[in-house]
């Protein structure tokens, strides 16, 4: 999976795996087809850092399924909001908006396109 995510130092991956902050996405035949990684914004809001699905498996609902699974896990931990971000020049912003995420602000870095921050409130009622 390291070839799909070069945004995290390799020595942090084992700790994130131990904390269940990385989900390996597998096809029904057992092969790895992607992964999702999260951390915490301000140390108290679950923040999805990366969702990667291999090209042949995109557009089949896998991304939405893993996001909903993650949201449910965060609800069970008592969180009432989750966050993610995407660059303004990436199509992922539309994916997240379809899932109910709303724009919450942006970040401007010197050498990067505008980073859009998105949030989604989680309904904790049963």
Secondary structure, 3 states (H helix, E strand, C coil): CHHHCCCCCHHHHHHHHHCCCEEEEECCCCCEEEEEEEEEECCCEEEEEEEEECHHHCCCCHHHHHHHHHHHHHHHCCCCEEEEEEECCCCHHHHHHHCCCEEEEEECCCCCCCEEEEEEECCCCC
